[in-house]
C-alpha cells in the first residue's frame, strides 16, 4: 500500500488514457453521466409539465428549476474534479459540522419546512431551500473514507469503529426524526458498505448491525403510516384506492407501456392518475412512454455506472485507500437509490419516498449527485494513472 499517493501527478496527467482502458476510460464515464443527465431532464419535463399547467405555471417551470440545479451541479463537479485531492481531507470536519447544524435547524427551528407532514427541508434567508439529509449522506461518505484510510486506523480498529459508529448513529437518528425512515435505511446501507470496503472485521460489522436492527425494527412499527404501508405491500388489494393506489397505478402505467411505449410525452397516467409522477414514481412514466426497451436501456446505463465506479475503487485501493473508499461510498449511494426507487415503482418493495437519481424532480439530490460524479471522475482518472505511477 502506498499512502503517499502522488495526487499532484494524478492531477497533472489525469486526462492521459490508452485505448486498452475500455469502459474505465474517464471519457466513457463522462458520456455515461451526460446520457443519464440529458435523458433524465427530458423525462422529468415530460412527466412534470401537466402538473405545472395544472397550477397555471409555465409548462417548463419544473424543468427550468431542475435545469438550474443541473448547471450548478456541473459547476460543482468541475470544481471538485480540479480541486487537489488532498483538499478533500480539510473539508471533512467543516462539512460534517455543516450537516449537523443543518439537520438541527431543520428539525428544531422555524427555518425547517414541512411538506406532506414531514419536516425535511431547510429554508434559510438568501439561500435556496434544500434537503440537508442529502448533504448528510455525502458528508458521512467523506468522513468515513478519510477516517477508515488513516494510518492509525489499521493499528486500533476497535476504537476507530466505535467513533465511526457513533457518528452513524447520531445522523441516523437525526434523519429518522424528520420522518425519513427509508432515507435512514439507505444511509445505514451506505455506511455499512464503507465499513466493509474499509476492511473492518466482520465481527464488528455484524455486532453493529445487530445493535441497530432492534431499535430500527421497533421504530418501523412506531408510526401507523409505516405499518399501513407494509400491510398494503403484502396485501395490495386490501386498500387499492388508498395506500395501494400509487403502486397499482404505477403498475398499470408500466403494463400499458408494453415493449416500445406510447411515445415520449404521450403518457396518460401523469394527468392526475399517478400522484407525484415527476418525483418518486417517474420510472412508471418512463416505462409507459418509452416502453420496456427504453427502461432497460436506462437500467443498463446505471449498471455501467456501477461497474465503472466499483471497478475504479478496486483498482486504486493500493495507491489511495481514501479515494477508493470515496468511490465506493458515492457509487453505493447512487446505485442504492436507483434499486430502491425502481423496486418501489415495480411493486417489489413497500412504498417509500426515494428519488430516482438523475431523473426525479429534486434540486438537492441532483446537485449532490452531479457533485459526487465530479469526484468519481477524478477517482477514475487517478485509477487509470495509478497503474503507471
N, C-alpha and C positions, 0 to 999 in steps of 0.2 A: 504494500500500500504506500502511495506517495502523498503524504499530507501537504506537501509543498507544491501542489499542482500549479503550473505556471498559467494563472488566469490571464496575465497580460499577453503572453504569447497566443493564448486562445483568442483573445480579443483582437489581436493583430491579424491573425490568419484564419479566422473562423469561417470565412467565405470560401476557403480553399477546399475543393472537392475533387474526387476522382470518379470516373464513370462507374467503378465497381461498387460504389456505396449503395446503389439501389434505392430502396424505399427509405433508407435512413438519411438520404440527402436533405439538407436544410431546405432546398428549393421544393422538394416534394412535399415537405411539411407546410411550407407557405401556400402552395397550391391547394392542399387539403383544407387548411383553415379558410382560405379565400372562398372555396366552394361552399363550405359549411355556412360561412357568414352570409354570402350573397344569396344562397338558396333559402337560408333562414329568414332573411329580411323580406324576400319576395313572398314566402309562405305566410309570414306574420302579417304582411299587408293584406294578402288575400283573406286571411281569417278575421282581421280586425276592422276592415272598412265598414261592414254592416253595423258594428257597434258604434263607430264614430258617427255615421249618418243617423243612427237612432237617437243620439243625443245632440243632433243639429250641429255637429262639428264637421270640419273638412274631412273628406274621405281619407286623406293621407295623414290625419292627425296623429294616430298611434304609431304609424310607420315613421313619421318625421321624428318623433321623440326617441324611438328606438335607434334611428339612424344617427342622431346626435350622440347617443351613448356609444354607438359603434365607432364613431370618429374619435371620441375621447378615449375609448379603449385601445384603438390602434395607436394613438399618440403615446399612451402609457406603455404599450407593448414595445414601441420603438425605443422609448427612453430606458426601459428596463433591460432591453436587449443590449444596448450600447453602454449601459452603466457597468463599470468594472464589477465583476462578480464578488470581489471582496467587500464591496459596499453593502451587499445584501446582509452581511453579518451585523453591520451597525444599525440596520433597520429593524432587527428582531425585537428588541425591547420597546422602542418607541411605538411600533405597530401593535404590539401586544397590549401596551397601556392604552393606546387609542381605541382598540377594540373593546377593552374592559370598560372604559369610560362611556363609550358609545352605547354599549349594552345596558349599562346602568341608567343612562339618561333616557333610553327608550322605554324602559320599564318603570322608572320611578320619577320621571319629571314631566312637566307639561309639554315638552317637546316631542314626546312619544305620540305616534299617530295610530289610532285603532282602525283597522279595516276588517270587516266581517267578523267582529268580535275578538280579533287578535291584535295585540299592540306590538307590531314588529318593525315599524318604520320610524325613522328619526327625521324630524323637520327642524333644522337649525336655521337661524337668520343668515341670510346672504349665501346659503348653500342649498343645492337641490336636495330634496328628500332622498334618503337611501335606506337600505336594509342592512343594519350592522351585522347580522348573522352571516351574511355573505363575506364580509370583511374578516369575521372571526375565523372562518374556515381557512382562508389564505394565511392569516397571521399565525395560526397554530401550526399549519404546514411548515411555514418558515421557521418557527420556533423549534419544532421537533427535529427538523432537518439539521439545524445548527447544533441543537443540544445533543442529539444522538451521534453526531460526527466528531464531537470534541475528543481530544486525546484522553482526557481524564475519564470519559465515559467507559472506555474499554477496561479500566482498572477498578471502577467502582459502579458497576451497572445497577446494583440494587438501589443505592441512594439516588442515582440519576433517574431511575424508573419511578421512584416514589414522587420525586419532584414533577416529572412529566405527567404522572397520573393525577396529581393534584391540580395541575393546570387544566387537564382534560375535564376533570370532574367539575371544576368551577365554571368553565364555559358551557359545559353540557347543561348544568343547572340553569344558567342564565338564558340559554336558548329555550329550555323547557318552560320557564315561567312566562315566556312570550307565546305559549300555546303552539309551539312549533315542534311537536314530538318527532315527526319524521325527519326534520332537519337535524334534530339532536341525534337520531339514529345514524343518519348519514355522516354527521360529524364524528361520531364514535367509530364508524367503519373506517373512515379516512385515517383516524388516529391509530387504530389497530394495524392497518396496512403499513403505516410508517414504523411502528414498533417492530413488526415482523421484518420489514426491509432493513431496519437498523440492527438486525441480528440479535434481538433481545431473546432471552431464554423463553422457551415455550411455556415453562412452568410459571414464569412471571405473567405472561400474557393470559394464560388460562385463569390464573388467580384474579387478575384484574377484571376479566370478562365476567367471571363468577360473581365478583364483588359488585359489578354494575348491573348484572342481569336481574337480580331480585328486586331492587328498587325500581328499575326500568319497567318490569312486568307489572308491579303494583301501580305505578304511575300511569301505565297504559290503561288500566281499569279504573282509574280515579276520576275520569271525566266521562259523563254519559254519552257525549257525541262520539268519543272514540269507540266505546262499546257498541254503539249503534252502527258505526262504520264496519266494524269487524263482523257483526251479525249480518249486515247487508251483503258483505262479501261472500260469506258462506251460504247465505240464503237470499240470493238476489231477487227471487220472486216474492219475498215476504213484504217488501215495500217498494214495488217497481216505480211508483210515481213520487217517491220521496227520496231517501238516501241512495237508492239504486238507480235514480233517473239518469245521472250523468254517465255512469258506466254503461247502462243499457243503450242510451242514445249514441255514445261513442262506438259501441259495438255495431249498432245499426249503420252508422256512417261508414265504418270500415267495410261492412258487408256490401253496402251499395257501391263502394269504390271499385270492387272487383279487381281485376288484374291491371287494367290500364287507367282506371279512374274516369271521372266525369270531365276532366279538363281543368286546368288552373283557373280559379275564380268561379267555377261553376258549381261548387258545393252548395247544398241546401241547408244542412244542419247548423251552419253558422248564423242563420237568420232566426235565432231565438230558441231553436230546439235543443242546442247543446250549450249550456252556460259556460262562461269562461273559456270559450273555444280558442281565443288567441293567447291564452295563458297556459294552464296546466294540461289542457286537452287538445292542444294544437296538433298533436300527432294524428288524432282522428280525422281532422280536416285535411291533413296532408294525404292520408290514405284515400279518403273519399275523392279528392281531386286528382291525385297523381297515381292512385292505384297501388296494388301490391308491388309492382315493379319499381315505382318511384320510392316507396317506403324502403324496399330492400336496398336500393342504391344509397339512400341516406344512412341506413344501418351499416352498410359496407364502409362508408366514409368514416363512421365512428369506430369501426373495427380497425381500420388502418391507423386512425388516430391513436388507439390504444396500443397497437403493435409498435408504432414508432416511439411513443412515449416510454413504454416499459423497456423496449429493447435498448434505447439510448441510456436509460437509467442503469441497466445492467452493464453496458459497455464502459461507462465512465466511473464505475464503482471503485476500481483500483486506483484511479488517479484523483478522484474527488468524491468521497462519500457524501459530502454536503450537497453537491449538485445532483448526485444520484438520488438521494432521498427527496430532494426538492422535486425532481421529475416524477418520482413515484407518487408523491402526495398529490401533485397537480393532476396527473393522469387519472389517478384513482378518483379524485373529486369530480372531475368532469364526466368520466365514464359511468361512475356510480349513479350520478344524476340521471343520465340517459337510461340506464337499466331500470331504475325506479319509475321514471316517468312512463316509459313505454309499457312496463309491467302493469301499471295502474290503468292506463288507457285501454289496454287489451284484456283487462279483467283478470290478469294473473296475480295481482297484488291488491290489497284493500285500498280504497280511495284515499288519496292524500294530496298534499299541495307541494309537489316538487316540480320545478320548471324543466323543460327540455332545453339543454344548453344550445346556444346559438339560435334557437327558434322561438321559444316562448317570449311573450312580451314581459319585459322587466329590465330596466336600465342597469340596476346594480349588478345583477347576475351577468349580463352581457359584458359590462365593463370589466368586472373581475375576471371573467373567462378569457377575454382578449388579453388583458394584462398578464395573466398566467401563461398564455400562449407565447408572449414575448420572452418570458423566462425559459419556457420549454424550448423555444427556438435556439436560445443561447446554449442550453444543455446539449441539444442535438448537434449544434455546430462544434462544441467542445468535445463531444464524443467522437466525432469524425477526426478532429485534430489530434485528440488524445492518443490514437493509435500510432501517431507519427512523432510524438514527442521523444 
